Amino acid sequence: MADYFNRWGTSNERMQANYLLGCAYKDCNEAPMAIHFFKEAISKADTTDNDCNYALLSRAYGQMAQEFYNQFFVQEQLEALEKSCYYAWKGGDTLVALICNEYKIYAFTRLNMPDSVIYYAELSANEYREHGYNNNAAIAQMQCVDELLDRNETDKAKQYINQYEQESGYFDSLGNITKGREIFYHKKGRYYLGINHLDSAEYCFRKELKEGKDFNNQNAGAIGLAELFTKKHLPDSAAKYALYGYAMNDSLIKTRVTAETAKAQSLYDYTRFQKKAYEEEQRANQTTHLLFLTGLMMMIGIVITYKKLSDIRRKEREQQERFLQNLRDLDKAQTEVMNLKTNANSLKEIISEKEHNIRLLSEKIREYQAQKTKNKKDAEIELQENTDFKHLQNLAAIGALLSDKELSTARMLVMQYFPELYVFLSKHLYQLNPTMYHTCILLRLHFPASVISNFLGVSPGYISQIRAEMLSTLFNIEGNQKVFDAMIRDFK
């Protein structure tokens, strides 16, 4: 149909045919082809013609904006929404124009621009109400409740929550929200937490965990309960839900998002590569039979070589992943032991089990490191090239205080490049407090005492004192801080 109308149809017919073809590819989850034909549809529009179908042109931009959002192309999404809104107004399609403004909220949320989120949420709500769409207005307002709560604007947040419950149409007669929208309970729980109605907040977070079984709701509910129990001064319960939330929010998620974004970008250029491949094929068909056979043999050799290299790299990646998982497990166990030290009398059995896990994981890491030594002769050079280490150096330059995540990064670097020190420190865990322990870690990473005091938020004098103490405690010798630094940095 698209081929026929591209040849014989009017501009509106050509636009509609390509638009429908783009929708078909969209429904088949073929984003590159969908975007291509939405662009084709847009290119067929004749905006100088009084009969131009502006409503359809608006929808072509709107569908393309949705595909850009799905592929994490936020700036392109905003540009497409702006065009869609413009042509919707021009074509007299009021509701589509209002929806385009509302969808900008999601783009600015992804860009982490709270001022813009609040502005477009309230702008959209006002426009919806002006045109009689009160349910849409309540839904649009709800999108900025988190940003309002972050600013402690609880009165306005409460107003929007009430209007959402009364006007959105998502709630049954018992006050339960439609399946799939349970994230609302997290926002309402955050509101109650902000005004110190802790029992109501707990009810909302637990309702979210019970009814919202997807990752977002389980993660949000766990974080909400962790914050609640922290506020109630119940550290055990807070730690329980914090660990539960952490388990679902691992850095692997970010890695996967990055990979999917890169994949989407490559798919977006698919048509260009497809054209290039076709031209190469045409040229190849004009070569001689001898060159064809030679090329075929070379391709077979490349495929065989590639397969062998792929198998080797796959095994290395699997081994590396097991190693990194061991590092994460070891660091988690190590941290849990340090946190449990204050309750050692009542938790001896748990600590004993964790220490047993530490010994096993340390041995696995040492075995792996021994294997990798054949290919990594200079751990110090690799450390200097490590991205995480460079990030710590940048923090040192500005005198920053390290977060728990950044301290974990430092521990992971020592585990990866200097496992003997990590094993040594594990054996002396009960003799060190967290500041002493991290001082040893940061010394091995070549940070001076003045930087370490900034990293850990303690005075330089205290760092000097504990280094002298640890020389006697860990090595059973007397001396000054420089002797201790040298011995710690001597570990491989």
C-alpha positions as CSV (number, residue, x, y, z in Angstrom):
1,M,0.0,0.0,0.0
2,A,2.8,2.4,0.9
3,D,4.6,1.6,-2.4
4,Y,1.4,2.3,-4.4
5,F,0.5,5.6,-2.7
6,N,4.1,6.8,-2.7
7,R,3.8,6.6,-6.5
8,W,0.2,7.5,-7.2
9,G,-1.3,9.1,-4.1
10,T,-1.7,12.6,-2.8
11,S,0.6,14.0,-0.1
12,N,-2.0,13.2,2.6
13,E,-2.4,9.6,1.2
14,R,1.4,9.1,1.1
15,M,1.7,10.4,4.6
16,Q,-1.1,8.1,5.9
17,A,0.3,5.0,4.1
18,N,3.8,5.4,5.5
19,Y,2.4,6.3,9.0
20,L,0.4,3.0,9.0
21,L,3.4,1.1,7.9
22,G,5.4,2.7,10.8
23,C,2.7,1.7,13.2
24,A,2.8,-1.9,11.9
25,Y,6.6,-2.1,12.5
26,K,6.0,-0.5,15.9
27,D,3.6,-3.2,16.9
28,C,6.2,-5.8,15.8
29,N,8.8,-4.1,18.1
30,E,11.0,-3.2,15.2
31,A,11.9,0.3,16.4
32,P,14.4,1.3,13.7
33,M,12.0,0.5,10.9
34,A,9.1,2.2,12.8
35,I,11.1,5.4,13.2
36,H,12.2,5.2,9.6
37,F,8.6,5.1,8.3
38,F,7.3,7.7,10.7
39,K,10.0,10.0,9.3
40,E,9.0,9.0,5.8
41,A,5.4,9.9,6.7
42,I,6.5,13.3,8.0
43,S,8.5,13.9,4.8
44,K,5.4,13.3,2.7
45,A,3.4,16.0,4.4
46,D,2.8,19.2,2.4
47,T,2.4,21.9,5.1
48,T,1.9,24.6,2.4
49,D,-1.3,22.9,1.3
50,N,-4.5,24.1,3.0
51,D,-5.8,20.5,3.0
52,C,-2.8,19.2,4.9
53,N,-3.8,16.6,7.5
54,Y,-2.1,18.3,10.5
55,A,-3.8,15.9,13.0
56,L,-2.2,12.9,11.3
57,L,1.2,14.7,11.0
58,S,0.9,15.4,14.8
59,R,0.3,11.7,15.4
60,A,3.4,10.7,13.3
61,Y,5.6,12.9,15.5
62,G,3.9,11.6,18.6
63,Q,4.5,7.9,17.7
64,M,8.1,8.7,16.9
65,A,8.5,10.5,20.2
66,Q,7.2,7.3,22.0
67,E,9.8,5.2,20.2
68,F,12.6,7.7,21.1
69,Y,11.5,7.4,24.7
70,N,11.6,3.6,24.6
71,Q,15.2,3.8,23.2
72,F,16.4,6.4,25.8
73,F,16.8,9.2,23.2
74,V,15.3,11.8,25.5
75,Q,16.4,15.0,23.6
76,E,15.0,13.6,20.4
77,Q,11.8,12.7,22.2
78,L,11.3,16.3,23.4
79,E,11.9,17.6,19.9
80,A,9.3,15.2,18.5
81,L,6.8,16.1,21.2
82,E,7.2,19.8,20.5
83,K,6.4,19.2,16.8
84,S,3.5,16.9,17.7
85,C,2.0,19.5,20.0
86,Y,2.4,22.3,17.4
87,Y,0.7,20.4,14.6
88,A,-2.0,19.1,16.9
89,W,-3.0,22.7,17.8
90,K,-2.9,23.6,14.1
91,G,-5.1,20.6,13.2
92,G,-7.6,21.3,16.0
93,D,-6.7,18.1,17.9
94,T,-6.9,19.6,21.4
95,L,-6.6,16.4,23.4
96,V,-3.4,15.2,21.6
97,A,-1.8,18.6,22.1
98,L,-2.5,18.4,25.8
99,I,-1.2,14.9,26.0
100,C,2.1,16.0,24.3
101,N,2.7,18.5,27.0
102,E,2.0,15.9,29.7
103,Y,4.5,13.5,28.1
104,K,7.2,16.0,28.5
105,I,7.0,15.3,32.3
106,Y,8.4,11.8,31.7
107,A,11.3,13.1,29.6
108,F,12.3,15.7,32.2
109,T,12.0,13.0,34.9
110,R,14.5,10.9,33.0
111,L,16.7,13.9,32.6
112,N,16.6,14.6,36.4
113,M,15.2,18.1,36.0
114,P,12.7,18.5,38.9
115,D,11.9,22.1,38.2
116,S,10.8,21.2,34.7
117,V,8.9,18.2,36.0
118,I,6.8,20.3,38.4
119,Y,6.3,23.1,35.8
120,Y,5.0,20.8,33.1
121,A,2.9,18.7,35.5
122,E,1.1,21.8,36.8
123,L,0.9,23.3,33.3
124,S,-0.7,20.1,31.9
125,A,-3.1,19.8,34.8
126,N,-4.3,23.4,34.3
127,E,-4.7,22.9,30.6
128,Y,-6.6,19.7,31.1
129,R,-9.0,21.3,33.5
130,E,-9.6,24.3,31.2
131,H,-10.8,21.8,28.6
132,G,-12.9,19.6,31.0
133,Y,-10.5,16.7,31.3
134,N,-10.4,16.5,35.1
135,N,-9.2,12.9,35.3
136,N,-6.2,13.6,33.0
137,A,-5.4,16.6,35.2
138,A,-5.3,14.5,38.4
139,I,-3.0,12.0,36.7
140,A,-0.7,14.7,35.3
141,Q,-0.4,16.4,38.8
142,M,0.6,13.1,40.4
143,Q,3.7,12.9,38.3
144,C,5.4,15.7,40.3
145,V,4.5,14.5,43.8
146,D,7.9,13.0,44.4
147,E,9.6,16.3,43.5
148,L,7.3,18.2,45.8
149,L,8.0,15.8,48.7
150,D,11.7,16.2,48.0
151,R,11.2,19.9,48.6
152,N,9.0,19.3,51.8
153,E,6.0,20.9,50.0
154,T,3.7,18.4,51.8
155,D,0.5,20.5,51.6
156,K,0.6,20.7,47.8
157,A,1.6,17.0,47.6
158,K,-1.4,16.1,49.8
159,Q,-3.8,18.2,47.6
160,Y,-2.5,16.3,44.4
161,I,-2.8,12.9,46.1
162,N,-6.4,13.6,47.2
163,Q,-7.4,14.8,43.7
164,Y,-5.7,11.7,42.2
165,E,-7.8,9.4,44.4
166,Q,-11.0,11.3,43.7
167,E,-10.7,12.1,40.0
168,S,-8.3,9.7,38.2
169,G,-10.8,6.9,38.0
170,Y,-8.1,4.3,39.0
171,F,-9.6,3.4,42.4
172,D,-12.4,0.9,43.2
173,S,-15.1,1.5,45.8
174,L,-12.8,0.2,48.6
175,G,-10.0,2.6,47.7
176,N,-7.7,0.1,46.0
177,I,-5.9,1.2,42.9
178,T,-6.0,-0.5,39.6
179,K,-3.5,-3.4,39.1
180,G,-0.2,-2.1,37.8
181,R,-0.3,1.3,39.4
182,E,0.7,0.3,42.9
183,I,3.6,2.8,42.9
184,F,1.0,5.3,44.1
185,Y,1.2,3.7,47.5
186,H,4.9,4.6,47.7
187,K,4.2,8.2,46.9
188,K,1.4,8.3,49.6
189,G,3.7,6.5,52.1
190,R,6.4,9.1,51.4
191,Y,3.9,11.9,52.2
192,Y,2.9,10.3,55.5
193,L,6.6,9.8,56.3
194,G,7.2,13.5,55.6
195,I,4.5,14.6,58.1
196,N,5.6,11.9,60.7
197,H,2.4,9.8,60.4
198,L,4.6,6.7,60.7
199,D,1.9,4.1,61.1
200,S,0.1,5.3,58.0
201,A,3.4,5.4,56.1
202,E,4.1,1.8,57.1
203,Y,0.6,0.7,56.0
204,C,1.2,2.2,52.5
205,F,4.7,0.7,52.1
206,R,3.5,-2.7,53.2
207,K,0.5,-2.5,50.9
208,E,2.8,-1.7,48.0
209,L,5.0,-4.7,48.8
210,K,2.0,-7.0,49.1
211,E,0.2,-5.9,45.9
212,G,2.9,-4.6,43.6
213,K,5.1,-7.7,42.7
214,D,7.2,-6.0,40.0
215,F,10.7,-4.9,40.6
216,N,9.9,-1.2,40.9
217,N,7.3,-1.7,43.6
218,Q,9.3,-4.2,45.5
219,N,12.4,-1.9,45.5
220,A,10.4,1.2,46.3
221,G,8.5,-0.5,49.1
222,A,11.6,-1.9,50.7
223,I,13.4,1.5,50.5
224,G,10.3,3.2,52.1
225,L,10.3,0.8,55.0
226,A,14.0,1.2,55.5
227,E,13.6,4.9,55.8
228,L,10.6,4.4,58.1
229,F,12.4,2.1,60.5
230,T,15.4,4.4,60.5
231,K,13.1,7.2,61.6
232,K,11.7,4.9,64.3
233,H,15.2,4.1,65.5
234,L,14.8,0.4,64.7
235,P,18.2,-0.4,63.0
236,D,17.7,-4.1,62.6
237,S,14.4,-3.7,60.7
238,A,15.9,-0.8,58.7
239,A,18.9,-2.9,57.7
240,K,16.7,-5.8,56.7
241,Y,14.7,-3.7,54.2
242,A,17.7,-1.7,53.1
243,L,19.5,-5.0,52.1
244,Y,16.4,-6.2,50.4
245,G,16.2,-3.0,48.3
246,Y,19.9,-3.1,47.6
247,A,19.7,-6.7,46.4
248,M,17.3,-5.6,43.7
249,N,19.1,-2.4,42.8
250,D,22.5,-3.8,41.9
251,S,24.8,-1.9,39.5
252,L,24.1,-4.6,37.0
253,I,20.9,-2.7,36.2
254,K,22.8,0.3,35.1
255,T,25.1,-1.8,33.0
256,R,22.1,-3.4,31.3
257,V,20.5,0.0,30.7
258,T,23.8,1.2,29.1
259,A,24.0,-1.9,27.0
260,E,20.4,-1.5,25.8
261,T,21.0,2.2,25.0
262,A,24.0,1.3,22.9
263,K,22.0,-1.5,21.2
264,A,19.2,0.9,20.4
265,Q,21.6,3.4,18.9
266,S,23.1,0.8,16.6
267,L,19.6,-0.3,15.6
268,Y,18.7,3.3,14.9
269,D,21.4,3.4,12.2
270,Y,20.2,0.1,10.8
271,T,18.9,1.4,7.5
272,R,22.2,3.1,6.7
273,F,24.1,-0.1,7.3
274,Q,21.6,-2.1,5.3
275,K,22.1,0.1,2.3
276,K,25.9,-0.1,2.6
277,A,25.7,-3.9,2.8
278,Y,23.6,-4.0,-0.3
279,E,26.1,-1.9,-2.3
280,E,29.0,-4.1,-1.1
281,E,27.0,-7.2,-2.3
282,Q,26.5,-5.6,-5.7
283,R,30.2,-4.9,-6.1
284,A,31.1,-8.4,-4.9
285,N,28.9,-9.9,-7.6
286,Q,31.0,-8.2,-10.2
287,T,34.3,-9.7,-9.1
288,T,36.0,-12.7,-10.7
289,H,35.3,-16.3,-9.7
290,L,38.8,-16.5,-8.3
291,L,38.4,-13.6,-6.1
292,F,35.0,-15.0,-4.9
293,L,36.6,-18.3,-4.0
294,T,39.4,-16.5,-2.2
295,G,37.1,-14.3,-0.3
296,L,35.0,-17.3,0.7
297,M,38.0,-19.2,2.0
298,M,39.1,-16.1,3.9
299,M,35.6,-15.8,5.4
300,I,35.6,-19.4,6.5
301,G,39.0,-18.8,8.1
302,I,37.7,-15.7,9.9
303,V,34.6,-17.5,11.1
304,I,36.6,-20.4,12.5
305,T,39.1,-18.0,14.1
306,Y,36.3,-15.8,15.5
307,K,34.5,-18.8,16.9
308,K,37.7,-20.0,18.7
309,L,38.4,-16.5,20.0
310,S,34.8,-16.1,21.1
311,D,35.0,-19.4,23.0
312,I,38.2,-18.2,24.7
313,R,36.7,-14.8,25.5
314,R,33.5,-16.3,26.8
315,K,35.3,-18.5,29.2
316,E,37.4,-15.6,30.3
317,R,34.3,-13.5,30.8
318,E,32.6,-16.3,32.8
319,Q,35.8,-16.6,35.0
320,Q,36.0,-12.9,35.4
321,E,32.3,-12.7,36.4
322,R,32.8,-15.5,39.0
323,F,35.8,-13.5,40.3
324,L,33.8,-10.3,40.5
325,Q,30.9,-12.0,42.2
326,N,33.3,-13.5,44.7
327,L,34.6,-9.9,45.3
328,R,31.0,-8.7,45.9
329,D,30.1,-11.6,48.1
330,L,33.4,-11.1,50.1
331,D,32.8,-7.4,50.5
332,K,29.2,-7.9,51.6
333,A,30.2,-10.5,54.2
334,Q,33.1,-8.3,55.4
335,T,30.8,-5.4,55.8
336,E,28.2,-7.4,57.6
337,V,30.8,-8.7,60.1
338,M,31.9,-5.1,60.8
339,N,28.3,-4.1,61.4
340,L,27.7,-7.0,63.7
341,K,30.7,-6.3,65.8
342,T,28.8,-4.0,68.1
343,N,26.5,-6.9,69.0
344,A,29.1,-9.6,69.2
345,N,27.9,-11.2,72.4
346,S,24.4,-12.0,70.9
347,L,25.5,-12.6,67.4
348,K,28.6,-14.9,67.7
349,E,27.1,-17.7,65.7
350,I,26.2,-15.4,62.8
351,I,29.6,-13.7,62.8
352,S,31.3,-17.1,62.9
353,E,29.3,-18.2,59.8
354,K,30.2,-14.9,58.0
355,E,33.9,-15.3,58.8
356,H,33.8,-18.8,57.4
357,N,32.4,-17.4,54.2
358,I,35.1,-14.8,54.2
359,R,37.8,-17.4,54.4
360,L,36.3,-19.5,51.6
361,L,35.8,-16.4,49.4
362,S,39.3,-15.1,50.1
363,E,40.8,-18.5,49.1
364,K,38.8,-18.4,45.8
365,I,40.0,-14.9,45.1
366,R,43.6,-15.8,45.9
367,E,43.4,-18.8,43.6
368,Y,42.0,-16.6,40.8
369,Q,44.6,-13.9,41.4
370,A,47.4,-16.5,41.2
371,Q,46.0,-17.7,37.8
372,K,45.7,-14.1,36.5
373,T,49.3,-13.2,37.6
374,K,50.5,-14.9,34.4
375,N,48.8,-12.2,32.4
376,K,49.0,-9.3,34.8
377,K,52.6,-8.7,35.8
378,D,52.2,-5.2,37.1
379,A,49.1,-4.7,39.3
380,E,50.2,-1.2,40.1
381,I,50.1,-0.1,36.4
382,E,46.6,-1.7,36.0
383,L,45.4,0.1,39.1
384,Q,46.5,3.5,37.7
385,E,44.4,2.8,34.6
386,N,41.3,1.7,36.5
387,T,38.3,4.0,36.0
388,D,37.1,3.6,39.6
389,F,40.6,4.5,40.9
390,K,40.7,7.6,38.8
391,H,37.3,8.6,40.2
392,L,38.7,8.2,43.8
393,Q,41.7,10.4,42.7
394,N,39.4,13.1,41.5
395,L,37.5,13.0,44.9
396,A,40.9,13.3,46.7
397,A,41.7,16.4,44.7
398,I,38.6,18.2,46.0
399,G,38.9,17.0,49.6
400,A,35.6,15.0,49.4
401,L,34.1,12.7,52.1
402,L,33.6,9.2,50.7
403,S,30.2,7.6,50.7
404,D,29.5,4.0,51.6
405,K,29.4,3.1,47.9
406,E,32.8,4.8,47.3
407,L,34.3,3.1,50.3
408,S,33.0,-0.2,48.8
409,T,34.8,0.7,45.5
410,A,38.1,1.2,47.4
411,R,37.7,-2.2,49.1
412,M,36.9,-3.8,45.7
413,L,40.1,-2.3,44.2
414,V,42.3,-3.7,46.9
415,M,40.5,-7.1,46.7
416,Q,41.1,-7.2,42.9
417,Y,44.7,-5.9,42.7
418,F,46.2,-6.6,46.2
419,P,44.3,-9.6,47.6
420,E,47.1,-10.6,50.1
421,L,46.4,-7.4,52.0
422,Y,42.7,-8.0,52.0
423,V,43.2,-11.6,53.4
424,F,45.6,-10.2,56.0
425,L,43.1,-7.6,57.2
426,S,40.4,-10.2,57.3
427,K,42.4,-12.2,59.8
428,H,42.7,-9.2,62.1
429,L,39.1,-8.0,61.7
430,Y,38.3,-8.0,65.5
431,Q,41.4,-5.8,66.2
432,L,40.3,-3.0,63.9
433,N,37.4,-0.5,63.9
434,P,36.0,0.7,60.6
435,T,38.2,3.8,60.4
436,M,41.4,1.7,61.0
437,Y,40.3,-0.8,58.5
438,H,39.6,1.8,55.7
439,T,42.8,3.6,56.6
440,C,44.8,0.5,55.6
441,I,42.7,0.1,52.4
442,L,43.3,3.7,51.3
443,L,47.0,3.6,52.3
444,R,47.5,0.6,50.0
445,L,45.9,2.7,47.2
446,H,48.7,5.3,47.7
447,F,46.5,8.0,49.2
448,P,48.4,10.2,51.8
449,A,47.2,10.6,55.4
450,S,45.8,14.1,54.8
451,V,43.6,12.8,52.0
452,I,42.5,9.8,54.1
453,S,41.4,12.1,56.9
454,N,39.2,14.0,54.4
455,F,37.9,10.7,52.9
456,L,36.9,9.4,56.3
457,G,35.8,12.6,57.9
458,V,38.3,12.5,60.9
459,S,41.2,14.7,62.0
460,P,44.7,14.2,60.6
461,G,45.9,13.8,64.1
462,Y,43.6,10.8,64.6
463,I,44.9,9.2,61.4
464,S,48.5,9.6,62.7
465,Q,47.6,8.1,66.1
466,I,45.8,5.0,64.8
467,R,48.6,4.2,62.3
468,A,51.1,4.0,65.2
469,E,48.7,1.9,67.1
470,M,48.1,-0.5,64.2
471,L,51.8,-1.0,63.7
472,S,52.0,-2.6,67.2
473,T,48.6,-4.3,66.9
474,L,49.0,-5.9,63.4
475,F,52.8,-6.4,63.2
476,N,53.8,-6.6,66.8
477,I,56.6,-4.1,66.4
478,E,57.3,-0.5,67.5
479,G,57.9,2.4,65.1
480,N,56.4,5.5,63.5
481,Q,53.7,6.0,61.0
482,K,56.0,5.8,58.0
483,V,57.1,2.3,59.0
484,F,53.5,1.2,59.1
485,D,52.7,2.9,55.7
486,A,55.6,1.1,54.1
487,M,54.6,-2.3,55.5
488,I,51.0,-1.9,54.4
489,R,52.0,-0.8,50.9
490,D,54.4,-3.8,50.6
491,F,51.5,-6.2,50.3
492,K,50.8,-7.6,46.9
